[in-house]
Amino acid sequence: MNLLSLIPPVLALILSPLLLGVINRVKARFAGRRGPPLLQVYYDLAKLLRKGAVYSRTTTWVFRAGPVVGLAAVLTALCLMPLGGVPALWKFPGDFILLTGLLGLMRFAMVGAALDTGSSFEGMGASREVWISALAEPALLVALATLARQAQELSLTRICAALSEQHWLHTGPVLALVVVALGLVLLAENARIPVDDPNTHLELTMIHEVMVLDHGGPDFAFILYGAALKLWLFAALVTGMVIPAGSLSPWPNLVAGLGGVFLVAIGVGVVESVMARLRLLIVPQLLVGAGALAATAFLLGLK
Amino acid sequence: MNALLLVALALLPATGFAAWFWGRTGRNPSGLAAAGVVAASVFGGLPAIYVLLGGELMPWRFPWPVPGGEFHLETDALTAWFLVPLFLLSACAAVYGAGFWRNGIATRRLGNAWLFYCLLVFAMMLVLLARNALLFLFAWELMALSSFFLVVFEQERATVRRPGWIYLGLSQAGAAFLFALLLILGHKANSMDFTHWAWRGVDSPVLAGVLFALAVLGFGAKAGFVPLHIWLPEAHPAAPSHVSALMSGVLIKTGIYGLIRTLTFLGEPAAWWGGTLLGIGLLTAIFGVTFALAQHDLKRLLAYSSVENIGLMAAGLGLGLLGWCLGEPVVGVLGLAAALLHAFNHTLFKGLLFLGAGSVLHATGSRQFEDLGGLLKPLPWTGALFGLGAVALCGLPPLNGFLSELLLMLTAFGSVLSPENPLAVAGLLTVAVLALVSGLAVATFSKAFGATFLGEPRKPTTTPQENTGTMRAAMCILAAACVAVGFFGFMLVTPLQRVVAVLSPQFPKLFPASPSPLVWVSGAGVALLVLVAGLAVWRKTLLARRTVDATVTWDCGYARPHPRMQYTASSFAQPLTALFRALLRNRVRLSPPTGILPTAARLATEAPDLCAERLARPLFARLTTRLARWRWLQHGNVQLYVLYIALTLLALLLWKLR
């Protein structure tokens, strides 16, 4: 095992809440506000971990298991994600299928916890969550299939390593389309504008936030941290596709990867600032569009 | 080892008739029958495992006084691969049935039912072992008939008789194609023995194509390929739950087995076979999961989910064949292995889920989601085990469903990398459909699990009773098998390699690089478990020193929350059913609240099967009017029928003398 591979998961564990801080700071700048401190999410996590909890009498162990299983799944998934050109801790043919499987397990656990409350709000959130993810998953995997074909490799680390600046020079449009598709999937999977609004205050309009209405204390800290790690995973995925890692040595690679992840966070902040949330009924069109972009990229890449 | 298999083969009908006799003498035969089936399963399972571990069993041949027939049995790796789940599920379902059919039913009826149960297991075993076409057809028909009698166990209800007839009709129609297939093959080879057919191939590609089409139709009717699936959502809910488990878990897989076995007779496959099978598979998967999502009945939902899973197996098989023909043997071997592993896994988790549905039905008397809810508290075991089965079915790590999902996806990604553009595009299509289907499966099963076990009871009933010892034990064994395969799946790679070698000895290794991805997945599963345990302990210590309160669910300050206000299963599925309305054609009957002081409002949604409504119903209606013209032949007069027989014999004689 390469000791260097331990660095990306450790960085993710330490820095992922900062991504949310960066997004909020960018949004505040756009709105002309000063915004919350960059470390606000860390303060929130520390506060939540010190709190007690209140549980609904309707709930069972499924409600309590949701955040634990969700966080454990996303932590496991961290070991599969390279950062820039730094290889992942585990790499094998089809590791991204395990990654999507683990994210699916996280979703199943959270949906189960939401349904366990018996609340119609949370049922609605869970319903929308499975609806959106069922459409986001094909787009994600078609994008990955396009990348796999371009790189002629079947593991995330190898794909990231094989995509060089030569690919960008020769098949630039293909990769650009894939990056756009992956970006849309990132926004949908992480409940960001234009699919979901993390700052909304009305239960009826939320998706991710409404599913966790009844969680509090350490449970909610797990959820918040899990969401930050999930955002990190997707940001690292997009970054890995964009940075031609093969040509750099490990340390510059790591710096480039880290820079890329934070650039993605800034990008998310910009998108959230300049556009409004889409009507819910338009969301499937957006995600099918992402899938279509990725499929177009695939067809363009055929020889 | 061979003797053990013979003992199992003899023990099953013996147990059946003993149970039948016990039932007639007024004693409850359930315990006796379950013990017999378990013993037969152990005796039969050991030789099957022995073969999968690399052992060889001599074939048997006994004379059978039927022209062209011979009692020729053989256990190769392909047979053994299907025998193991057959025995496991038969034993579990029998143990469960012993608890399910305990009291309150006339012993005579129970005796009959157990006779058919034992005959069904016997017939399925014989289907897998038979190496003679006539013996195979005999076993196939015995399987169809015994399962028909089990489906109509509650025959006094019309809602059970009608599905029974649909099932019998479709399985006989399917069998007609199989008669044609096997008789043509037998005529060509001038022998009814499978060993004479294997690897000879069929000289003309047109004939081979016709035979392949016959096999797809004949075996597809049993497996449930769209549009031949229409019996599944009818028969599964009608049958007693452990019989549904057996039918969905094993019986429909005999269709997949038959298809693979037929491929060994037809020689080199053609690319269009793979393409056809892939198309049918993907269509079946999408169709199955979409209709599963729209169902209001737990067992109907499970039946449609079986249609989906059969589609996934066909897709794996089809993509494998396509890869094999287009010069990608690695894709070929992966696709076949994925289909086989998925068949194995589906037996485990679908068996578990049907048994869980049986416990729900037993406890509440209802299968309708709108009557259920909050059952995890009164039924903690059933709920937890059903939840485990749902996670496995959704193909989520670390359970067994994920392994076959991984193999299917690896097949598709393997094709995506291929330099052959058609194969790459087929692979991409498979990737997209598999991803969509797995997303919809998560939606379907979070709905099924959530609406049944989570939240508050939607209908106040008397306290439901948790299932008893034997029923729970059967479910626990299946759940343990799901977990075990999930964590030790890599040990199945070598047996799978042996099974695939039955189809073509020249296949390359399944996973050339060591360690295989399955080892990594097992490792990740262990890491996941450790993390879950660690986080759970941490959470517990954090909360140990704090105040933990209990209150009502957040209700937005509403004063009088009521269980009927919960999100219903239909509402949960609504965004996705609306998205697929072109396929579902769901009917919505709405009488909205009107006036200033509205009194009553109604909303009913229904998703009748598209194929049954638009294809089967008009077809059968036309068939009935056409055939009614020949009704004058039927008089119910015995002498007339004797005359018919005599005339037929005379005609045959004249034809022979010609």
Chai-1 contact restraints between the chains, C-beta under 6 A:
chainA,res_idxA,chainB,res_idxB,connection_type,confidence,min_distance_angstrom,max_distance_angstrom,comment,restraint_id
A,G52,B,R546,contact,1.0,0.0,6.0,A-B,restraint_1
A,G52,B,T547,contact,1.0,0.0,6.0,A-B,restraint_2
A,G52,B,V548,contact,1.0,0.0,6.0,A-B,restraint_3
A,A53,B,V548,contact,1.0,0.0,6.0,A-B,restraint_4
A,V54,B,D549,contact,1.0,0.0,6.0,A-B,restraint_5
A,V54,B,T551,contact,1.0,0.0,6.0,A-B,restraint_6
A,Y55,B,A550,contact,1.0,0.0,6.0,A-B,restraint_7
A,S56,B,T553,contact,1.0,0.0,6.0,A-B,restraint_8
A,R57,B,A550,contact,1.0,0.0,6.0,A-B,restraint_9
A,T58,B,E456,contact,1.0,0.0,6.0,A-B,restraint_10
A,T58,B,T553,contact,1.0,0.0,6.0,A-B,restraint_11
A,T60,B,L376,contact,1.0,0.0,6.0,A-B,restraint_12
A,V68,B,V532,contact,1.0,0.0,6.0,A-B,restraint_13
A,V68,B,L535,contact,1.0,0.0,6.0,A-B,restraint_14
A,V68,B,A536,contact,1.0,0.0,6.0,A-B,restraint_15
A,V69,B,V532,contact,1.0,0.0,6.0,A-B,restraint_16
A,L71,B,L535,contact,1.0,0.0,6.0,A-B,restraint_17
A,A72,B,L528,contact,1.0,0.0,6.0,A-B,restraint_18
A,A72,B,L531,contact,1.0,0.0,6.0,A-B,restraint_19
A,A72,B,V532,contact,1.0,0.0,6.0,A-B,restraint_20
A,A72,B,L535,contact,1.0,0.0,6.0,A-B,restraint_21
A,L75,B,L531,contact,1.0,0.0,6.0,A-B,restraint_22
A,T76,B,A524,contact,1.0,0.0,6.0,A-B,restraint_23
A,T76,B,A527,contact,1.0,0.0,6.0,A-B,restraint_24
A,T76,B,L528,contact,1.0,0.0,6.0,A-B,restraint_25
A,W90,B,W520,contact,1.0,0.0,6.0,A-B,restraint_26
A,F92,B,P517,contact,1.0,0.0,6.0,A-B,restraint_27
A,F92,B,W520,contact,1.0,0.0,6.0,A-B,restraint_28
A,P93,B,P517,contact,1.0,0.0,6.0,A-B,restraint_29
A,G94,B,L406,contact,1.0,0.0,6.0,A-B,restraint_30
A,G94,B,L410,contact,1.0,0.0,6.0,A-B,restraint_31
A,G94,B,P517,contact,1.0,0.0,6.0,A-B,restraint_32
A,I97,B,L406,contact,1.0,0.0,6.0,A-B,restraint_33
A,I97,B,M409,contact,1.0,0.0,6.0,A-B,restraint_34
A,L98,B,A524,contact,1.0,0.0,6.0,A-B,restraint_35
A,G101,B,L396,contact,1.0,0.0,6.0,A-B,restraint_36
A,G101,B,P397,contact,1.0,0.0,6.0,A-B,restraint_37
A,G101,B,F402,contact,1.0,0.0,6.0,A-B,restraint_38
A,L102,B,P397,contact,1.0,0.0,6.0,A-B,restraint_39
A,G104,B,L396,contact,1.0,0.0,6.0,A-B,restraint_40
A,L105,B,L396,contact,1.0,0.0,6.0,A-B,restraint_41
A,F108,B,L396,contact,1.0,0.0,6.0,A-B,restraint_42
A,F108,B,V442,contact,1.0,0.0,6.0,A-B,restraint_43
A,V111,B,S446,contact,1.0,0.0,6.0,A-B,restraint_44
A,L115,B,G450,contact,1.0,0.0,6.0,A-B,restraint_45
A,L115,B,L454,contact,1.0,0.0,6.0,A-B,restraint_46
A,D116,B,L454,contact,1.0,0.0,6.0,A-B,restraint_47
A,T117,B,T553,contact,1.0,0.0,6.0,A-B,restraint_48
A,G118,B,G455,contact,1.0,0.0,6.0,A-B,restraint_49
A,G118,B,E456,contact,1.0,0.0,6.0,A-B,restraint_50
A,G118,B,T553,contact,1.0,0.0,6.0,A-B,restraint_51
A,G118,B,Q566,contact,1.0,0.0,6.0,A-B,restraint_52
A,S119,B,T553,contact,1.0,0.0,6.0,A-B,restraint_53
A,S120,B,M565,contact,1.0,0.0,6.0,A-B,restraint_54
A,S120,B,Q566,contact,1.0,0.0,6.0,A-B,restraint_55
A,S120,B,Y567,contact,1.0,0.0,6.0,A-B,restraint_56
A,G123,B,Y567,contact,1.0,0.0,6.0,A-B,restraint_57
A,M124,B,Y567,contact,1.0,0.0,6.0,A-B,restraint_58
A,S127,B,F572,contact,1.0,0.0,6.0,A-B,restraint_59
A,V130,B,V442,contact,1.0,0.0,6.0,A-B,restraint_60
A,V130,B,A443,contact,1.0,0.0,6.0,A-B,restraint_61
A,V130,B,S446,contact,1.0,0.0,6.0,A-B,restraint_62
A,W131,B,P575,contact,1.0,0.0,6.0,A-B,restraint_63
A,W131,B,L576,contact,1.0,0.0,6.0,A-B,restraint_64
A,S133,B,G439,contact,1.0,0.0,6.0,A-B,restraint_65
A,A134,B,G439,contact,1.0,0.0,6.0,A-B,restraint_66
A,A134,B,L440,contact,1.0,0.0,6.0,A-B,restraint_67
A,A134,B,A443,contact,1.0,0.0,6.0,A-B,restraint_68
A,E137,B,A435,contact,1.0,0.0,6.0,A-B,restraint_69
A,E137,B,G439,contact,1.0,0.0,6.0,A-B,restraint_70
A,P138,B,A432,contact,1.0,0.0,6.0,A-B,restraint_71
A,P138,B,A435,contact,1.0,0.0,6.0,A-B,restraint_72
A,P138,B,L436,contact,1.0,0.0,6.0,A-B,restraint_73
A,L141,B,V431,contact,1.0,0.0,6.0,A-B,restraint_74
A,L141,B,A435,contact,1.0,0.0,6.0,A-B,restraint_75
A,V142,B,A432,contact,1.0,0.0,6.0,A-B,restraint_76
A,A145,B,V416,contact,1.0,0.0,6.0,A-B,restraint_77
A,A145,B,L428,contact,1.0,0.0,6.0,A-B,restraint_78
A,A145,B,V431,contact,1.0,0.0,6.0,A-B,restraint_79
A,A148,B,F413,contact,1.0,0.0,6.0,A-B,restraint_80
A,A148,B,V416,contact,1.0,0.0,6.0,A-B,restraint_81
A,R149,B,V416,contact,1.0,0.0,6.0,A-B,restraint_82
A,R149,B,L417,contact,1.0,0.0,6.0,A-B,restraint_83
A,Q152,B,L417,contact,1.0,0.0,6.0,A-B,restraint_84
A,L154,B,F413,contact,1.0,0.0,6.0,A-B,restraint_85
A,L213,B,W554,contact,1.0,0.0,6.0,A-B,restraint_86
A,D214,B,W554,contact,1.0,0.0,6.0,A-B,restraint_87
A,P218,B,R539,contact,1.0,0.0,6.0,A-B,restraint_88
A,P218,B,L542,contact,1.0,0.0,6.0,A-B,restraint_89
A,P284,B,L579,contact,1.0,0.0,6.0,A-B,restraint_90
A,F298,B,L428,contact,1.0,0.0,6.0,A-B,restraint_91
A,L302,B,N421,contact,1.0,0.0,6.0,A-B,restraint_92
